[in-house]
């Protein structure tokens, strides 16, 4: 990870922890979770909102007014509205997507859940997804939520990441290993 990326990750983690702890003090995890979900969907859908949080051309007051209006219109939880105002005031809105990821992880951990990132060569069927969730849950001992993506370059198989563990059963990985083994012999 590059230095600016690790700095951004650190900033995001600190904001997420503070927001999470305030929500915990106010016993408002449901409001926080709804706000995180709604804000993530809005960021995904709106190029204008992404521009507002990332643009260095907007002044602090312009960024603050814009994000406050969005938060008010979306009826976000008070802790999230306050955090967004503070982030705008400190010129830290650019880390908002990372803050939302951190908050999702903290909320999932609080519920005893873990998210598994699964990459497959083609989209998993409902049956395959259910079997994978059941197997991972049995091995990990926690409720597993899948974050599935498709990468056709895998050719076949799966790449599963849960926390710091990764299981790569893709054909691409096996072909790369075979290629490396052949280079060593020759």
N, CA, C and O atoms as a DFTB+ gen file, in Angstrom:
744 C
 N C O
     1  1       0.852      -1.170       0.000
     2  2       0.000       0.000       0.000
     3  2       0.894       1.228       0.000
     4  3       1.883       1.283       0.731
     5  1       0.548       2.210      -0.817
     6  2       1.362       3.416      -0.884
     7  2       1.160       4.257       0.370
     8  3       0.192       4.068       1.106
     9  1       2.075       5.178       0.603
    10  2       2.000       6.006       1.801
    11  2       0.717       6.835       1.859
    12  3       0.065       6.838       2.903
    13  1       0.311       7.552       0.774
    14  2      -0.943       8.304       0.844
    15  2      -2.151       7.403       1.100
    16  3      -3.069       7.787       1.825
    17  1      -2.154       6.213       0.512
    18  2      -3.272       5.293       0.723
    19  2      -3.333       4.841       2.169
    20  3      -4.420       4.733       2.738
    21  1      -2.170       4.572       2.778
    22  2      -2.179       4.129       4.173
    23  2      -2.564       5.274       5.105
    24  3      -3.198       5.049       6.136
    25  1      -2.185       6.499       4.748
    26  2      -2.597       7.656       5.547
    27  2      -4.114       7.808       5.475
    28  3      -4.763       8.032       6.497
    29  1      -4.683       7.687       4.272
    30  2      -6.131       7.784       4.098
    31  2      -6.847       6.687       4.868
    32  3      -7.886       6.931       5.480
    33  1      -6.295       5.480       4.839
    34  2      -6.897       4.369       5.579
    35  2      -6.879       4.648       7.076
    36  3      -7.842       4.342       7.779
    37  1      -5.790       5.224       7.560
    38  2      -5.704       5.567       8.979
    39  2      -6.711       6.629       9.370
    40  3      -7.350       6.528      10.417
    41  1      -6.857       7.650       8.533
    42  2      -7.843       8.708       8.787
    43  2      -9.248       8.106       8.808
    44  3     -10.038       8.392       9.708
    45  1      -9.554       7.275       7.815
    46  2     -10.874       6.647       7.720
    47  2     -11.158       5.778       8.940
    48  3     -12.268       5.798       9.472
    49  1     -10.160       5.015       9.387
    50  2     -10.354       4.142      10.544
    51  2     -10.649       4.956      11.799
    52  3     -11.494       4.570      12.606
    53  1      -9.954       6.081      11.965
    54  2     -10.195       6.915      13.157
    55  2     -11.590       7.525      13.147
    56  3     -12.271       7.532      14.172
    57  1     -12.021       8.037      11.999
    58  2     -13.371       8.592      11.910
    59  2     -14.418       7.500      12.143
    60  3     -15.381       7.706      12.882
    61  1     -14.230       6.353      11.517
    62  2     -15.199       5.259      11.667
    63  2     -15.303       4.813      13.119
    64  3     -16.401       4.575      13.620
    65  1     -14.169       4.700      13.791
    66  2     -14.175       4.286      15.195
    67  2     -14.914       5.305      16.048
    68  3     -15.710       4.932      16.910
    69  1     -14.660       6.581      15.815
    70  2     -15.336       7.630      16.587
    71  2     -16.846       7.604      16.348
    72  3     -17.628       7.689      17.294
    73  1     -17.253       7.488      15.087
    74  2     -18.683       7.438      14.753
    75  2     -19.329       6.220      15.391
    76  3     -20.420       6.313      15.954
    77  1     -18.657       5.078      15.305
    78  2     -19.183       3.842      15.869
    79  2     -19.355       3.967      17.386
    80  3     -20.383       3.564      17.929
    81  1     -18.352       4.524      18.066
    82  2     -18.422       4.654      19.524
    83  2     -19.525       5.607      19.960
    84  3     -20.182       5.363      20.973
    85  1     -19.742       6.686      19.217
    86  2     -20.832       7.612      19.540
    87  2     -22.180       6.921      19.335
    88  3     -23.083       7.070      20.157
    89  1     -22.321       6.168      18.248
    90  2     -23.563       5.424      18.005
    91  2     -23.790       4.403      19.115
    92  3     -24.926       4.178      19.532
    93  1     -22.704       3.781      19.597
    94  2     -22.810       2.813      20.686
    95  2     -23.270       3.497      21.966
    96  3     -24.128       2.969      22.673
    97  1     -22.707       4.675      22.277
    98  2     -23.121       5.422      23.465
    99  2     -24.592       5.798      23.396
   100  3     -25.289       5.778      24.410
   101  1     -25.067       6.143      22.199
   102  2     -26.462       6.537      22.006
   103  2     -27.373       5.353      21.714
   104  3     -28.575       5.521      21.508
   105  1     -26.797       4.159      21.696
   106  2     -27.548       2.935      21.398
   107  2     -28.353       3.095      20.108
   108  3     -29.554       2.825      20.074
   109  1     -27.668       3.539      19.042
   110  2     -28.329       3.807      17.774
   111  2     -27.625       3.097      16.613
   112  3     -27.303       3.718      15.600
   113  1     -27.392       1.802      16.770
   114  2     -26.749       1.047      15.694
   115  2     -27.645       0.928      14.469
   116  3     -27.164       0.940      13.336
   117  1     -28.959       0.814      14.703
   118  2     -29.881       0.679      13.573
   119  2     -29.862       1.933      12.702
   120  3     -29.818       1.843      11.475
   121  1     -29.896       3.107      13.345
   122  2     -29.845       4.365      12.601
   123  2     -28.530       4.520      11.856
   124  3     -28.499       4.977      10.714
   125  1     -27.445       4.133      12.517
   126  2     -26.137       4.219      11.881
   127  2     -26.061       3.285      10.685
   128  3     -25.571       3.665       9.622
   129  1     -26.546       2.065      10.860
   130  2     -26.493       1.090       9.767
   131  2     -27.312       1.554       8.566
   132  3     -26.877       1.413       7.423
   133  1     -28.495       2.107       8.825
   134  2     -29.332       2.616       7.733
   135  2     -28.636       3.785       7.036
   136  3     -28.678       3.895       5.810
   137  1     -28.003       4.649       7.814
   138  2     -27.294       5.797       7.236
   139  2     -26.117       5.356       6.382
   140  3     -25.895       5.899       5.300
   141  1     -25.368       4.382       6.856
   142  2     -24.220       3.871       6.102
   143  2     -24.693       3.275       4.784
   144  3     -24.104       3.534       3.735
   145  1     -25.746       2.484       4.837
   146  2     -26.293       1.853       3.628
   147  2     -26.780       2.914       2.639
   148  3     -26.452       2.861       1.454
   149  1     -27.561       3.872       3.130
   150  2     -28.108       4.904       2.247
   151  2     -27.014       5.770       1.636
   152  3     -27.064       6.102       0.452
   153  1     -26.025       6.136       2.451
   154  2     -24.948       6.986       1.958
   155  2     -24.080       6.252       0.941
   156  3     -23.653       6.846      -0.049
   157  1     -23.814       4.965       1.176
   158  2     -23.034       4.168       0.224
   159  2     -23.773       4.060      -1.111
   160  3     -23.159       4.174      -2.172
   161  1     -25.076       3.842      -1.060
   162  2     -25.874       3.754      -2.286
   163  2     -25.881       5.089      -3.022
   164  3     -25.805       5.121      -4.250
   165  1     -25.973       6.196      -2.276
   166  2     -25.974       7.522      -2.896
   167  2     -24.633       7.808      -3.568
   168  3     -24.591       8.360      -4.667
   169  1     -23.533       7.431      -2.903
   170  2     -22.208       7.632      -3.495
   171  2     -22.045       6.811      -4.769
   172  3     -21.441       7.266      -5.740
   173  1     -22.585       5.607      -4.753
   174  2     -22.502       4.724      -5.920
   175  2     -23.298       5.296      -7.090
   176  3     -22.870       5.210      -8.241
   177  1     -24.453       5.878      -6.791
   178  2     -25.365       6.322      -7.834
   179  2     -25.080       7.733      -8.359
   180  3     -25.420       8.042      -9.501
   181  1     -24.465       8.587      -7.546
   182  2     -24.372      10.000      -7.912
   183  2     -22.936      10.455      -8.173
   184  3     -22.112      10.514      -7.260
   185  1     -22.661      10.769      -9.410
   186  2     -21.357      11.334      -9.788
   187  2     -21.174      12.703      -9.140
   188  3     -20.063      13.062      -8.749
   189  1     -22.266      13.471      -9.024
   190  2     -22.183      14.798      -8.412
   191  2     -21.768      14.706      -6.944
   192  3     -20.959      15.509      -6.478
   193  1     -22.312      13.740      -6.217
   194  2     -21.940      13.576      -4.812
   195  2     -20.472      13.167      -4.690
   196  3     -19.762      13.662      -3.814
   197  1     -20.018      12.272      -5.559
   198  2     -18.600      11.891      -5.548
   199  2     -17.713      13.096      -5.838
   200  3     -16.638      13.232      -5.254
   201  1     -18.157      13.965      -6.732
   202  2     -17.404      15.181      -7.044
   203  2     -17.345      16.103      -5.831
   204  3     -16.296      16.680      -5.543
   205  1     -18.452      16.244      -5.125
   206  2     -18.487      17.107      -3.939
   207  2     -17.496      16.633      -2.886
   208  3     -16.797      17.455      -2.294
   209  1     -17.417      15.342      -2.639
   210  2     -16.533      14.864      -1.574
   211  2     -15.066      14.831      -1.992
   212  3     -14.186      14.799      -1.132
   213  1     -14.785      14.838      -3.296
   214  2     -13.408      14.712      -3.754
   215  2     -12.810      15.989      -4.325
   216  3     -11.590      16.080      -4.456
   217  1     -13.620      16.968      -4.664
   218  2     -13.123      18.141      -5.374
   219  2     -12.325      19.090      -4.475
   220  3     -12.838      19.576      -3.468
   221  1     -11.078      19.348      -4.843
   222  2     -10.301      20.334      -4.096
   223  2     -10.675      21.763      -4.499
   224  3     -10.222      22.722      -3.872
   225  1     -11.493      21.908      -5.534
   226  2     -11.898      23.226      -6.005
   227  2     -12.989      23.852      -5.144
   228  3     -13.150      25.072      -5.130
   229  1     -13.736      23.021      -4.430
   230  2     -14.783      23.536      -3.549
   231  2     -14.160      23.991      -2.236
   232  3     -13.270      23.333      -1.697
   233  1     -14.639      25.123      -1.727
   234  2     -14.137      25.613      -0.441
   235  2     -14.717      24.761       0.691
   236  3     -15.643      23.977       0.485
   237  1     -14.156      24.932       1.880
   238  2     -14.680      24.200       3.045
   239  2     -16.160      24.491       3.246
   240  3     -16.956      23.583       3.486
   241  1     -16.516      25.763       3.144
   242  2     -17.910      26.137       3.388
   243  2     -18.840      25.583       2.307
   244  3     -19.956      25.159       2.607
   245  1     -18.382      25.584       1.046
   246  2     -19.194      25.019      -0.032
   247  2     -19.372      23.513       0.149
   248  3     -20.474      22.986       0.002
   249  1     -18.284      22.835       0.467
   250  2     -18.351      21.388       0.702
   251  2     -19.258      21.095       1.899
   252  3     -20.101      20.200       1.846
   253  1     -19.073      21.857       2.971
   254  2     -19.873      21.664       4.181
   255  2     -21.353      21.888       3.929
   256  3     -22.190      21.106       4.382
   257  1     -21.678      22.950       3.211
   258  2     -23.084      23.242       2.918
   259  2     -23.695      22.153       2.043
   260  3     -24.827      21.726       2.268
   261  1     -22.941      21.710       1.050
   262  2     -23.452      20.683       0.141
   263  2     -23.695      19.366       0.879
   264  3     -24.754      18.755       0.738
   265  1     -22.707      18.933       1.666
   266  2     -22.863      17.637       2.345
   267  2     -23.914      17.712       3.454
   268  3     -24.603      16.727       3.718
   269  1     -24.042      18.874       4.105
   270  2     -25.074      19.047       5.134
   271  2     -26.466      18.974       4.503
   272  3     -27.383      18.383       5.074
   273  1     -26.617      19.577       3.325
   274  2     -27.906      19.526       2.634
   275  2     -28.252      18.099       2.219
   276  3     -29.394      17.660       2.351
   277  1     -27.247      17.384       1.716
   278  2     -27.464      15.983       1.327
   279  2     -27.848      15.148       2.553
   280  3     -28.792      14.358       2.503
   281  1     -27.112      15.327       3.650
   282  2     -27.378      14.552       4.871
   283  2     -28.768      14.853       5.419
   284  3     -29.478      13.950       5.860
   285  1     -29.148      16.115       5.388
   286  2     -30.477      16.518       5.866
   287  2     -31.565      15.916       4.983
   288  3     -32.553      15.379       5.483
   289  1     -31.376      16.010       3.664
   290  2     -32.365      15.491       2.712
   291  2     -32.504      13.972       2.842
   292  3     -33.601      13.430       2.714
   293  1     -31.381      13.291       3.097
   294  2     -31.410      11.835       3.227
   295  2     -31.877      11.387       4.606
   296  3     -32.086      10.196       4.836
   297  1     -32.041      12.336       5.522
   298  2     -32.456      12.050       6.900
   299  2     -31.525      11.035       7.565
   300  3     -31.971      10.047       8.150
   301  1     -30.219      11.304       7.459
   302  2     -29.217      10.430       8.071
   303  2     -29.260      10.568       9.582
   304  3     -29.751      11.564      10.114
   305  1     -28.742       9.563      10.261
   306  2     -28.671       9.583      11.723
   307  2     -27.870      10.808      12.169
   308  3     -26.922      11.205      11.491
   309  1     -28.242      11.415      13.309
   310  2     -27.530      12.613      13.780
   311  2     -26.016      12.420      13.892
   312  3     -25.256      13.333      13.571
   313  1     -25.570      11.250      14.341
   314  2     -24.132      11.017      14.470
   315  2     -23.451      11.085      13.102
   316  3     -22.327      11.576      12.994
   317  1     -24.112      10.605      12.079
   318  2     -23.533      10.645      10.733
   319  2     -23.552      12.065      10.180
   320  3     -22.594      12.497       9.539
   321  1     -24.637      12.789      10.425
   322  2     -24.706      14.179       9.963
   323  2     -23.598      15.012      10.607
   324  3     -22.924      15.788       9.929
   325  1     -23.414      14.850      11.912
   326  2     -22.370      15.593      12.614
   327  2     -20.983      15.221      12.101
   328  3     -20.127      16.087      11.922
   329  1     -20.769      13.940      11.868
   330  2     -19.469      13.480      11.372
   331  2     -19.185      14.051       9.982
   332  3     -18.059      14.456       9.696
   333  1     -20.196      14.082       9.127
   334  2     -20.012      14.628       7.782
   335  2     -19.666      16.116       7.833
   336  3     -18.815      16.590       7.080
   337  1     -20.343      16.857       8.740
   338  2     -20.020      18.277       8.890
   339  2     -18.581      18.459       9.353
   340  3     -17.859      19.313       8.838
   341  1     -18.168      17.653      10.324
   342  2     -16.803      17.739      10.834
   343  2     -15.788      17.375       9.749
   344  3     -14.769      18.047       9.593
   345  1     -16.073      16.320       9.009
   346  2     -15.165      15.900       7.940
   347  2     -15.041      16.997       6.871
   348  3     -13.952      17.230       6.347
   349  1     -16.148      17.664       6.552
   350  2     -16.103      18.758       5.577
   351  2     -15.283      19.914       6.131
   352  3     -14.490      20.517       5.408
   353  1     -15.470      20.225       7.407
   354  2     -14.737      21.320       8.045
   355  2     -13.234      21.046       8.074
   356  3     -12.433      21.973       7.958
   357  1     -12.855      19.795       8.226
   358  2     -11.436      19.404       8.279
   359  2     -10.885      19.004       6.913
   360  3      -9.736      18.575       6.811
   361  1     -11.698      19.143       5.861
   362  2     -11.297      18.761       4.496
   363  2     -10.945      17.272       4.411
   364  3      -9.947      16.898       3.794
   365  1     -11.767      16.435       5.030
   366  2     -11.519      14.998       5.044
   367  2     -12.640      14.193       4.373
   368  3     -12.700      12.974       4.532
   369  1     -13.514      14.854       3.636
   370  2     -14.606      14.125       2.981
   371  2     -14.114      13.120       1.954
   372  3     -14.835      12.180       1.620
   373  1     -12.904      13.300       1.448
   374  2     -12.378      12.381       0.436
   375  2     -12.231      10.957       0.965
   376  3     -12.153      10.021       0.170
   377  1     -12.190      10.764       2.289
   378  2     -12.067       9.414       2.851
   379  2     -13.429       8.789       3.164
   380  3     -13.490       7.689       3.711
   381  1     -14.521       9.480       2.821
   382  2     -15.856       8.973       3.152
   383  2     -16.114       7.544       2.657
   384  3     -16.648       6.746       3.428
   385  1     -15.764       7.173       1.412
   386  2     -16.007       5.781       1.010
   387  2     -15.285       4.766       1.920
   388  3     -15.838       3.715       2.243
   389  1     -14.053       5.087       2.325
   390  2     -13.310       4.191       3.215
   391  2     -13.942       4.164       4.607
   392  3     -13.959       3.118       5.256
   393  1     -14.463       5.306       5.072
   394  2     -15.136       5.364       6.371
   395  2     -16.352       4.450       6.350
   396  3     -16.606       3.724       7.311
   397  1     -17.105       4.485       5.255
   398  2     -18.303       3.645       5.157
   399  2     -17.951       2.158       5.174
   400  3     -18.658       1.358       5.786
   401  1     -16.864       1.791       4.505
   402  2     -16.414       0.390       4.524
   403  2     -16.030      -0.012       5.951
   404  3     -16.413      -1.082       6.425
   405  1     -15.282       0.843       6.621
   406  2     -14.873       0.564       8.011
   407  2     -16.093       0.423       8.919
   408  3     -16.154      -0.485       9.748
   409  1     -17.058       1.319       8.760
   410  2     -18.269       1.251       9.589
   411  2     -19.046      -0.033       9.324
   412  3     -19.542      -0.662      10.259
   413  1     -19.154      -0.426       8.060
   414  2     -19.829      -1.694       7.748
   415  2     -19.134      -2.861       8.445
   416  3     -19.792      -3.742       8.998
   417  1     -17.798      -2.861       8.415
   418  2     -17.044      -3.935       9.060
   419  2     -17.264      -3.923      10.571
   420  3     -17.448      -4.981      11.174
   421  1     -17.246      -2.751      11.186
   422  2     -17.445      -2.661      12.635
   423  2     -18.856      -3.077      13.036
   424  3     -19.047      -3.758      14.043
   425  1     -19.841      -2.667      12.246
   426  2     -21.220      -3.070      12.537
   427  2     -21.401      -4.577      12.382
   428  3     -22.092      -5.210      13.180
   429  1     -20.783      -5.141      11.364
   430  2     -20.865      -6.594      11.164
   431  2     -20.188      -7.333      12.313
   432  3     -20.714      -8.334      12.801
   433  1     -19.037      -6.853      12.744
   434  2     -18.330      -7.489      13.862
   435  2     -19.165      -7.397      15.139
   436  3     -19.187      -8.333      15.938
   437  1     -19.838      -6.288      15.327
   438  2     -20.685      -6.108      16.511
   439  2     -21.830      -7.117      16.501
   440  3     -22.262      -7.571      17.560
   441  1     -22.322      -7.469      15.321
   442  2     -23.394      -8.457      15.193
   443  2     -22.867      -9.888      15.169
   444  3     -23.652     -10.836      15.132
   445  1     -21.548     -10.052      15.191
   446  2     -20.969     -11.390      15.130
   447  2     -20.899     -11.935      13.715
   448  3     -20.879     -13.148      13.512
   449  1     -20.862     -11.047      12.747
   450  2     -20.797     -11.450      11.345
   451  2     -19.424     -11.148      10.778
   452  3     -18.681     -10.325      11.312
   453  1     -19.101     -11.821       9.695
   454  2     -17.862     -11.556       8.976
   455  2     -18.202     -11.545       7.482
   456  3     -19.065     -12.297       7.026
   457  1     -17.520     -10.691       6.734
   458  2     -17.765     -10.598       5.295
   459  2     -16.674     -11.344       4.546
   460  3     -15.485     -11.167       4.812
   461  1     -17.088     -12.168       3.622
   462  2     -16.145     -12.903       2.774
   463  2     -16.234     -12.321       1.365
   464  3     -17.315     -12.240       0.782
   465  1     -15.084     -11.918       0.827
   466  2     -15.019     -11.440      -0.548
   467  2     -14.757     -12.645      -1.441
   468  3     -13.735     -13.317      -1.306
   469  1     -15.678     -12.910      -2.345
   470  2     -15.577     -14.072      -3.223
   471  2     -15.531     -13.589      -4.669
   472  3     -16.412     -12.861      -5.127
   473  1     -14.487     -14.011      -5.374
   474  2     -14.360     -13.696      -6.796
   475  2     -14.434     -15.008      -7.560
   476  3     -13.717     -15.963      -7.260
   477  1     -15.311     -15.038      -8.549
   478  2     -15.474     -16.254      -9.344
   479  2     -15.380     -15.910     -10.825
   480  3     -15.506     -14.749     -11.216
   481  1     -15.155     -16.941     -11.646
   482  2     -15.033     -16.743     -13.088
   483  2     -16.379     -16.403     -13.722
   484  3     -16.430     -15.705     -14.734
   485  1     -17.448     -16.885     -13.142
   486  2     -18.795     -16.530     -13.594
   487  2     -19.679     -16.398     -12.355
   488  3     -19.336     -16.885     -11.278
   489  1     -20.801     -15.743     -12.521
   490  2     -21.687     -15.469     -11.391
   491  2     -22.130     -16.770     -10.721
   492  3     -22.479     -17.739     -11.395
   493  1     -22.113     -16.780      -9.399
   494  2     -22.530     -17.955      -8.642
   495  2     -24.053     -18.063      -8.649
   496  3     -24.760     -17.057      -8.592
   497  1     -24.539     -19.282      -8.717
   498  2     -25.980     -19.495      -8.627
   499  2     -26.412     -19.347      -7.170
   500  3     -25.577     -19.318      -6.265
   501  1     -27.695     -19.254      -6.957
   502  2     -28.229     -19.123      -5.601
   503  2     -27.833     -20.340      -4.758
   504  3     -27.460     -20.200      -3.593
   505  1     -27.916     -21.520      -5.350
   506  2     -27.562     -22.756      -4.654
   507  2     -26.075     -22.772      -4.272
   508  3     -25.719     -23.132      -3.150
   509  1     -25.215     -22.377      -5.219
   510  2     -23.775     -22.332      -4.940
   511  2     -23.471     -21.323      -3.836
   512  3     -22.644     -21.587      -2.963
   513  1     -24.137     -20.169      -3.874
   514  2     -23.932     -19.136      -2.859
   515  2     -24.334     -19.651      -1.486
   516  3     -23.608     -19.455      -0.512
   517  1     -25.479     -20.305      -1.402
   518  2     -25.955     -20.840      -0.118
   519  2     -24.993     -21.894       0.432
   520  3     -24.699     -21.897       1.627
   521  1     -24.501     -22.788      -0.428
   522  2     -23.558     -23.818       0.016
   523  2     -22.253     -23.198       0.495
   524  3     -21.687     -23.630       1.499
   525  1     -21.779     -22.188      -0.221
   526  2     -20.537     -21.519       0.159
   527  2     -20.691     -20.803       1.500
   528  3     -19.803     -20.880       2.349
   529  1     -21.801     -20.114       1.693
   530  2     -22.062     -19.427       2.966
   531  2     -22.125     -20.436       4.105
   532  3     -21.568     -20.206       5.179
   533  1     -22.806     -21.556       3.868
   534  2     -22.943     -22.593       4.902
   535  2     -21.572     -23.188       5.260
   536  3     -21.271     -23.376       6.439
   537  1     -20.756     -23.480       4.265
   538  2     -19.427     -24.043       4.499
   539  2     -18.527     -23.059       5.229
   540  3     -17.859     -23.425       6.196
   541  1     -18.507     -21.814       4.771
   542  2     -17.665     -20.802       5.421
   543  2     -18.119     -20.542       6.855
   544  3     -17.287     -20.396       7.750
   545  1     -19.410     -20.483       7.074
   546  2     -19.937     -20.262       8.424
   547  2     -19.529     -21.395       9.359
   548  3     -19.173     -21.156      10.513
   549  1     -19.584     -22.628       8.860
   550  2     -19.199     -23.775       9.681
   551  2     -17.713     -23.736      10.030
   552  3     -17.333     -24.068      11.153
   553  1     -16.869     -23.331       9.075
   554  2     -15.425     -23.292       9.314
   555  2     -14.990     -22.111      10.175
   556  3     -14.050     -22.231      10.960
   557  1     -15.657     -20.984      10.037
   558  2     -15.253     -19.780      10.754
   559  2     -15.929     -19.681      12.111
   560  3     -15.353     -19.143      13.056
   561  1     -17.136     -20.193      12.212
   562  2     -17.853     -20.132      13.474
   563  2     -18.638     -18.839      13.650
   564  3     -19.084     -18.527      14.754
   565  1     -18.808     -18.085      12.568
   566  2     -19.581     -16.844      12.602
   567  2     -20.502     -16.819      11.391
   568  3     -20.315     -17.570      10.434
   569  1     -21.493     -15.945      11.449
   570  2     -22.360     -15.751      10.301
   571  2     -21.557     -15.064       9.203
   572  3     -20.870     -14.074       9.454
   573  1     -21.645     -15.589       7.996
   574  2     -20.865     -15.057       6.880
   575  2     -21.787     -14.362       5.885
   576  3     -22.838     -14.882       5.511
   577  1     -21.361     -13.170       5.469
   578  2     -22.035     -12.434       4.409
   579  2     -21.095     -12.415       3.213
   580  3     -19.914     -12.092       3.349
   581  1     -21.618     -12.760       2.043
   582  2     -20.774     -12.802       0.848
   583  2     -20.807     -11.475       0.097
   584  3     -21.854     -10.848      -0.062
   585  1     -19.639     -11.076      -0.353
   586  2     -19.487      -9.946      -1.259
   587  2     -18.925     -10.558      -2.537
   588  3     -17.713     -10.723      -2.675
   589  1     -19.807     -10.891      -3.462
   590  2     -19.411     -11.647      -4.655
   591  2     -19.113     -10.727      -5.832
   592  3     -19.846      -9.775      -6.100
   593  1     -18.018     -11.034      -6.529
   594  2     -17.671     -10.332      -7.763
   595  2     -17.298     -11.366      -8.820
   596  3     -17.001     -12.518      -8.503
   597  1     -17.318     -10.941     -10.067
   598  2     -16.987     -11.830     -11.180
   599  2     -15.728     -11.308     -11.871
   600  3     -15.618     -10.120     -12.174
   601  1     -14.780     -12.217     -12.115
   602  2     -13.554     -11.895     -12.853
   603  2     -13.312     -13.046     -13.818
   604  3     -12.812     -14.101     -13.429
   605  1     -13.669     -12.835     -15.072
   606  2     -13.578     -13.898     -16.070
   607  2     -12.144     -14.361     -16.315
   608  3     -11.931     -15.455     -16.838
   609  1     -11.160     -13.542     -15.945
   610  2      -9.768     -13.934     -16.156
   611  2      -9.335     -15.079     -15.241
   612  3      -8.256     -15.641     -15.428
   613  1     -10.159     -15.429     -14.260
   614  2      -9.834     -16.561     -13.385
   615  2      -9.969     -17.895     -14.119
   616  3      -9.421     -18.905     -13.678
   617  1     -10.681     -17.899     -15.214
   618  2     -10.955     -19.062     -16.061
   619  2     -11.930     -20.012     -15.366
   620  3     -12.910     -20.435     -15.980
   621  1     -11.689     -20.348     -14.132
   622  2     -12.570     -21.203     -13.350
   623  2     -12.130     -21.170     -11.901
   624  3     -11.059     -20.650     -11.589
   625  1     -12.941     -21.717     -11.014
   626  2     -12.602     -21.752      -9.599
   627  2     -13.001     -20.482      -8.869
   628  3     -13.734     -19.645      -9.397
   629  1     -12.499     -20.351      -7.630
   630  2     -12.857     -19.234      -6.762
   631  2     -11.626     -18.643      -6.077
   632  3     -10.612     -19.317      -5.896
   633  1     -11.737     -17.384      -5.705
   634  2     -10.791     -16.761      -4.794
   635  2     -11.644     -16.238      -3.640
   636  3     -12.510     -15.385      -3.837
   637  1     -11.394     -16.751      -2.438
   638  2     -12.164     -16.377      -1.261
   639  2     -11.247     -15.684      -0.263
   640  3     -10.201     -16.216       0.108
   641  1     -11.651     -14.485       0.171
   642  2     -10.897     -13.748       1.183
   643  2     -11.804     -13.507       2.374
   644  3     -12.879     -12.921       2.246
   645  1     -11.355     -13.966       3.539
   646  2     -12.061     -13.724       4.788
   647  2     -11.036     -13.160       5.768
   648  3     -10.137     -13.861       6.232
   649  1     -11.199     -11.883       6.066
   650  2     -10.213     -11.248       6.934
   651  2      -8.848     -11.267       6.265
   652  3      -8.701     -10.811       5.131
   653  1      -7.848     -11.793       6.966
   654  2      -6.494     -11.840       6.391
   655  2      -6.210     -13.161       5.678
   656  3      -5.110     -13.363       5.162
   657  1      -7.187     -14.053       5.647
   658  2      -6.989     -15.349       4.990
   659  2      -7.514     -15.307       3.558
   660  3      -8.548     -14.701       3.276
   661  1      -6.778     -15.964       2.661
   662  2      -7.199     -16.041       1.267
   663  2      -7.032     -17.470       0.772
   664  3      -6.006     -18.111       0.997
   665  1      -8.056     -17.944       0.099
   666  2      -8.025     -19.274      -0.510
   667  2      -8.209     -19.058      -2.002
   668  3      -9.237     -18.541      -2.439
   669  1      -7.202     -19.460      -2.790
   670  2      -7.242     -19.257      -4.232
   671  2      -7.253     -20.609      -4.930
   672  3      -6.231     -21.293      -4.998
   673  1      -8.425     -20.990      -5.451
   674  2      -8.548     -22.252      -6.175
   675  2      -8.795     -22.002      -7.662
   676  3      -9.300     -22.872      -8.372
   677  1      -8.436     -20.813      -8.121
   678  2      -8.699     -20.469      -9.518
   679  2      -7.748     -21.211     -10.451
   680  3      -6.625     -21.552     -10.081
   681  1      -8.216     -21.447     -11.636
   682  2      -7.397     -22.112     -12.648
   683  2      -6.237     -21.199     -13.047
   684  3      -5.134     -21.680     -13.304
   685  1      -6.478     -19.893     -13.100
   686  2      -5.409     -18.946     -13.426
   687  2      -4.257     -19.090     -12.440
   688  3      -3.095     -19.096     -12.848
   689  1      -4.557     -19.205     -11.169
   690  2      -3.525     -19.356     -10.139
   691  2      -2.755     -20.662     -10.322
   692  3      -1.534     -20.698     -10.177
   693  1      -3.476     -21.724     -10.640
   694  2      -2.816     -23.019     -10.840
   695  2      -1.923     -23.000     -12.083
   696  3      -0.840     -23.584     -12.083
   697  1      -2.383     -22.327     -13.143
   698  2      -1.562     -22.209     -14.340
   699  2      -0.302     -21.377     -14.066
   700  3       0.780     -21.704     -14.555
   701  1      -0.447     -20.307     -13.285
   702  2       0.718     -19.496     -12.919
   703  2       1.720     -20.298     -12.097
   704  3       2.928     -20.180     -12.302
   705  1       1.230     -21.106     -11.176
   706  2       2.118     -21.961     -10.372
   707  2       2.847     -22.962     -11.245
   708  3       4.046     -23.183     -11.074
   709  1       2.132     -23.568     -12.177
   710  2       2.749     -24.520     -13.102
   711  2       3.788     -23.834     -13.970
   712  3       4.855     -24.396     -14.217
   713  1       3.494     -22.640     -14.431
   714  2       4.441     -21.888     -15.252
   715  2       5.715     -21.579     -14.451
   716  3       6.821     -21.713     -14.974
   717  1       5.565     -21.171     -13.200
   718  2       6.718     -20.885     -12.357
   719  2       7.552     -22.149     -12.108
   720  3       8.782     -22.098     -12.106
   721  1       6.879     -23.265     -11.902
   722  2       7.582     -24.522     -11.678
   723  2       8.370     -24.914     -12.918
   724  3       9.490     -25.413     -12.805
   725  1       7.806     -24.697     -14.088
   726  2       8.499     -25.041     -15.335
   727  2       9.713     -24.140     -15.553
   728  3      10.726     -24.596     -16.083
   729  1       9.630     -22.880     -15.159
   730  2      10.746     -21.954     -15.297
   731  2      11.910     -22.371     -14.405
   732  3      13.074     -22.241     -14.785
   733  1      11.584     -22.875     -13.213
   734  2      12.619     -23.312     -12.286
   735  2      13.368     -24.541     -12.796
   736  3      14.572     -24.679     -12.581
   737  1      12.649     -25.425     -13.470
   738  2      13.255     -26.656     -13.982
   739  2      14.162     -26.346     -15.170
   740  3      15.267     -26.881     -15.266
   741  1      13.700     -25.484     -16.072
   742  2      14.390     -25.225     -17.322
   743  2      15.560     -24.335     -17.138
   744  3      16.253     -24.018     -18.105
